Amino acid sequence: MVPNSQPAESRAAEALVRQLLAWVDERPRTYGETMDAWRTSCPRLPVWEDALDFGLVEVTAPPAARLAERPVRITARGRSFLSGLPWA
């Protein structure tokens, strides 16, 4: 068995981001619903923030929609990440 070169913490964070993307991909989600399910106060587990910063998810913005009601969706980059394809 070849040891994984990523630290365990990095692999865990990547697994959580994949879980978030799969969850968003299951059915339409709103920003409010996503924050209820994925927001964390732990600075060591910024799953939502990492996915957003890396361009893996986006919050779409209908002109008059309140933030909590705006749809969240996976980007093309996020789909590549979720499927294990190169995305960087």
MDAnalysis code that builds the backbone (N, CA, C; Angstrom):
import MDAnalysis as mda
import numpy as np

u = mda.Universe.empty(264, n_residues=88, atom_resindex=np.repeat(np.arange(88), 3), trajectory=True)
u.add_TopologyAttr("name", ["N", "CA", "C"] * 88)
u.add_TopologyAttr("resid", np.arange(1, 89))
u.add_TopologyAttr("resname", ["MET", "VAL", "PRO", "ASN", "SER", "GLN", "PRO", "ALA", "GLU", "SER", "ARG", "ALA", "ALA", "GLU", "ALA", "LEU", "VAL", "ARG", "GLN", "LEU", "LEU", "ALA", "TRP", "VAL", "ASP", "GLU", "ARG", "PRO", "ARG", "THR", "TYR", "GLY", "GLU", "THR", "MET", "ASP", "ALA", "TRP", "ARG", "THR", "SER", "CYS", "PRO", "ARG", "LEU", "PRO", "VAL", "TRP", "GLU", "ASP", "ALA", "LEU", "ASP", "PHE", "GLY", "LEU", "VAL", "GLU", "VAL", "THR", "ALA", "PRO", "PRO", "ALA", "ALA", "ARG", "LEU", "ALA", "GLU", "ARG", "PRO", "VAL", "ARG", "ILE", "THR", "ALA", "ARG", "GLY", "ARG", "SER", "PHE", "LEU", "SER", "GLY", "LEU", "PRO", "TRP", "ALA"])
u.atoms.positions = np.array([
    [0.834, -1.166, 0.000],
    [0.000, 0.000, 0.000],
    [0.885, 1.237, 0.000],
    [0.598, 2.188, -0.876],
    [1.367, 3.427, -0.954],
    [0.752, 4.444, 0.004],
    [1.536, 5.014, 0.913],
    [0.974, 5.981, 1.859],
    [0.500, 7.235, 1.139],
    [-0.597, 7.806, 1.609],
    [-1.127, 9.039, 1.043],
    [-0.234, 10.186, 1.472],
    [0.142, 11.057, 0.530],
    [1.055, 12.148, 0.845],
    [0.357, 13.329, 1.511],
    [-0.985, 13.363, 1.503],
    [-1.713, 14.439, 2.160],
    [-1.808, 14.185, 3.656],
    [-1.700, 15.233, 4.462],
    [-1.922, 15.051, 5.900],
    [-3.368, 14.612, 6.149],
    [-3.585, 13.894, 7.238],
    [-4.924, 13.385, 7.567],
    [-5.948, 14.511, 7.652],
    [-5.573, 15.646, 8.212],
    [-6.499, 16.778, 8.332],
    [-6.933, 17.282, 6.964],
    [-6.005, 17.331, 6.025],
    [-6.322, 17.778, 4.670],
    [-7.258, 16.792, 3.968],
    [-7.012, 15.503, 4.144],
    [-7.889, 14.482, 3.547],
    [-9.286, 14.557, 4.142],
    [-9.367, 14.813, 5.447],
    [-10.673, 14.929, 6.106],
    [-11.434, 16.139, 5.583],
    [-10.751, 17.255, 5.424],
    [-11.394, 18.463, 4.899],
    [-11.878, 18.232, 3.470],
    [-11.068, 17.575, 2.662],
    [-11.459, 17.272, 1.280],
    [-12.686, 16.363, 1.259],
    [-12.727, 15.398, 2.140],
    [-13.877, 14.487, 2.213],
    [-15.145, 15.245, 2.595],
    [-15.029, 16.209, 3.505],
    [-16.196, 17.001, 3.891],
    [-16.675, 17.890, 2.747],
    [-15.743, 18.452, 1.992],
    [-16.139, 19.266, 0.829],
    [-16.861, 18.388, -0.193],
    [-16.360, 17.189, -0.431],
    [-17.044, 16.259, -1.346],
    [-18.450, 15.932, -0.830],
    [-18.578, 15.745, 0.474],
    [-19.880, 15.458, 1.060],
    [-20.833, 16.641, 0.870],
    [-20.335, 17.857, 1.070],
    [-21.145, 19.050, 0.833],
    [-21.612, 19.110, -0.617],
    [-20.701, 18.891, -1.548],
    [-21.064, 18.952, -2.970],
    [-22.100, 17.891, -3.321],
    [-21.933, 16.693, -2.812],
    [-22.907, 15.627, -3.076],
    [-24.265, 15.992, -2.484],
    [-24.278, 16.601, -1.305],
    [-25.513, 17.018, -0.656],
    [-26.220, 18.085, -1.484],
    [-25.476, 19.072, -1.960],
    [-26.062, 20.124, -2.806],
    [-26.591, 19.521, -4.099],
    [-25.903, 18.529, -4.617],
    [-26.268, 17.920, -5.898],
    [-27.500, 17.007, -5.802],
    [-27.875, 16.575, -4.589],
    [-29.019, 15.669, -4.416],
    [-30.326, 16.265, -4.910],
    [-30.522, 17.555, -4.631],
    [-31.756, 18.238, -5.011],
    [-31.518, 19.736, -4.877],
    [-32.411, 20.554, -5.408],
    [-32.219, 22.002, -5.259],
    [-32.137, 22.406, -3.784],
    [-31.188, 23.268, -3.478],
    [-30.985, 23.760, -2.112],
    [-30.964, 25.284, -2.128],
    [-31.381, 25.880, -1.038],
    [-31.279, 27.330, -0.898],
    [-30.081, 27.655, -0.015],
    [-29.688, 28.911, -0.060],
    [-28.592, 29.369, 0.785],
    [-28.948, 29.163, 2.260],
    [-30.170, 29.518, 2.638],
    [-30.595, 29.360, 4.022],
    [-30.529, 27.916, 4.481],
    [-31.011, 27.010, 3.656],
    [-30.973, 25.591, 3.980],
    [-29.528, 25.103, 4.097],
    [-28.695, 25.566, 3.196],
    [-27.284, 25.163, 3.202],
    [-26.578, 25.670, 4.455],
    [-26.846, 26.905, 4.830],
    [-26.223, 27.444, 6.035],
    [-26.711, 26.713, 7.284],
    [-27.979, 26.370, 7.323],
    [-28.490, 25.612, 8.470],
    [-27.781, 24.264, 8.608],
    [-27.483, 23.653, 7.483],
    [-26.878, 22.320, 7.503],
    [-25.350, 22.345, 7.583],
    [-24.698, 23.362, 7.020],
    [-23.246, 23.302, 6.861],
    [-22.448, 24.401, 7.534],
    [-23.082, 25.378, 8.125],
    [-22.322, 26.441, 8.797],
    [-21.649, 25.853, 10.032],
    [-20.457, 26.320, 10.308],
    [-19.747, 25.864, 11.507],
    [-19.038, 27.043, 12.133],
    [-18.902, 27.016, 13.416],
    [-18.146, 28.060, 14.107],
    [-16.717, 27.602, 14.368],
    [-16.403, 26.405, 13.932],
    [-15.063, 25.861, 14.142],
    [-14.127, 26.349, 13.028],
    [-13.107, 27.127, 13.367],
    [-12.209, 27.642, 12.322],
    [-11.390, 26.552, 11.633],
    [-11.368, 25.355, 12.190],
    [-10.613, 24.271, 11.575],
    [-11.439, 23.498, 10.554],
    [-12.748, 23.765, 10.469],
    [-13.622, 23.058, 9.531],
    [-14.452, 24.037, 8.691],
    [-13.810, 24.858, 7.903],
    [-14.545, 25.838, 7.097],
    [-15.037, 25.232, 5.773],
    [-15.849, 24.201, 5.846],
    [-16.246, 23.444, 4.657],
    [-16.934, 24.336, 3.631],
    [-17.981, 25.048, 4.044],
    [-18.705, 25.924, 3.119],
    [-17.780, 27.003, 2.555],
    [-17.004, 27.630, 3.416],
    [-16.122, 28.705, 2.980],
    [-15.081, 28.198, 1.986],
    [-14.511, 27.015, 2.251],
    [-13.540, 26.445, 1.316],
    [-14.176, 26.168, -0.039],
    [-15.355, 25.559, -0.040],
    [-16.030, 25.239, -1.304],
    [-16.338, 26.512, -2.082],
    [-16.770, 27.557, -1.391],
    [-17.072, 28.822, -2.044],
    [-15.799, 29.493, -2.551],
    [-14.764, 29.559, -1.712],
    [-13.498, 30.195, -2.093],
    [-12.842, 29.519, -3.292],
    [-12.952, 28.193, -3.380],
    [-12.348, 27.459, -4.483],
    [-13.228, 27.430, -5.726],
    [-14.391, 28.081, -5.664],
    [-15.268, 28.137, -6.825],
    [-15.967, 26.820, -7.122],
    [-16.189, 26.001, -6.084],
    [-16.835, 24.703, -6.281],
    [-18.354, 24.809, -6.195],
    [-18.844, 25.831, -5.501],
    [-20.274, 26.115, -5.392],
    [-20.482, 27.602, -5.628],
    [-21.724, 27.960, -5.931],
    [-22.060, 29.370, -6.070],
    [-23.479, 29.592, -5.583],
    [-23.735, 30.819, -5.170],
    [-25.071, 31.232, -4.773],
    [-25.580, 32.105, -5.901],
    [-26.646, 31.644, -6.550],
    [-27.190, 32.424, -7.652],
    [-28.053, 33.536, -7.079],
    [-28.254, 34.559, -7.837],
    [-28.880, 35.751, -7.278],
    [-30.026, 36.291, -8.129],
    [-31.218, 35.720, -8.007],
    [-32.352, 36.376, -8.649],
    [-32.467, 37.789, -8.089],
    [-32.757, 38.769, -8.907],
    [-32.703, 40.174, -8.484],
    [-33.393, 40.510, -7.162],
    [-34.598, 40.002, -6.933],
    [-35.336, 40.409, -5.734],
    [-35.311, 39.375, -4.615],
    [-34.603, 38.294, -4.796],
    [-34.627, 37.216, -3.790],
    [-33.830, 37.592, -2.548],
    [-34.379, 37.238, -1.395],
    [-33.635, 37.386, -0.145],
    [-32.500, 36.368, -0.171],
    [-31.414, 36.679, 0.518],
    [-30.240, 35.800, 0.509],
    [-30.601, 34.375, 0.903],
    [-31.389, 34.205, 1.939],
    [-31.744, 32.856, 2.415],
    [-32.478, 32.043, 1.370],
    [-33.140, 32.702, 0.425],
    [-33.929, 32.009, -0.596],
    [-33.166, 31.771, -1.897],
    [-31.976, 32.300, -2.004],
    [-31.215, 32.161, -3.248],
    [-30.725, 30.725, -3.426],
    [-30.819, 30.216, -4.647],
    [-30.356, 28.850, -4.909],
    [-28.836, 28.718, -4.791],
    [-28.424, 27.577, -4.292],
    [-27.009, 27.197, -4.236],
    [-26.835, 26.093, -5.264],
    [-25.768, 26.169, -6.043],
    [-25.521, 25.103, -7.024],
    [-24.028, 24.832, -7.151],
    [-23.752, 23.663, -7.657],
    [-22.371, 23.253, -7.913],
    [-21.929, 23.871, -9.238],
    [-20.713, 24.367, -9.278],
    [-20.149, 24.908, -10.511],
    [-19.537, 23.766, -11.340],
    [-19.130, 24.086, -12.553],
    [-18.453, 23.085, -13.393],
    [-17.180, 22.600, -12.697],
    [-16.490, 23.511, -12.062],
    [-15.276, 23.145, -11.315],
    [-15.630, 22.196, -10.161],
    [-16.737, 22.469, -9.490],
    [-17.202, 21.609, -8.412],
    [-17.576, 20.226, -8.901],
    [-18.189, 20.156, -10.077],
    [-18.536, 18.847, -10.660],
    [-17.274, 18.044, -10.960],
    [-16.251, 18.715, -11.454],
    [-14.976, 18.031, -11.708],
    [-14.381, 17.514, -10.410],
    [-14.388, 18.341, -9.385],
    [-13.866, 17.938, -8.075],
    [-14.644, 16.749, -7.531],
    [-15.975, 16.815, -7.610],
    [-16.825, 15.753, -7.088],
    [-16.594, 14.433, -7.810],
    [-16.344, 14.504, -9.103],
    [-16.158, 13.286, -9.876],
    [-14.709, 12.774, -9.862],
    [-13.840, 13.506, -9.177],
    [-12.441, 13.068, -9.070],
    [-11.564, 13.508, -10.212],
    [-12.074, 14.373, -11.097],
    [-11.283, 14.884, -12.206],
    [-10.433, 16.061, -11.740],
    [-9.364, 16.400, -12.483],
    [-8.578, 17.575, -12.117],
    [-9.454, 18.823, -12.166],
    [-9.327, 19.678, -11.179],
    [-10.167, 20.866, -11.104],
    [-9.388, 22.127, -10.839],
    [-8.155, 22.009, -10.438],
    [-7.356, 23.203, -10.071],
    [-6.942, 24.003, -11.265],
])
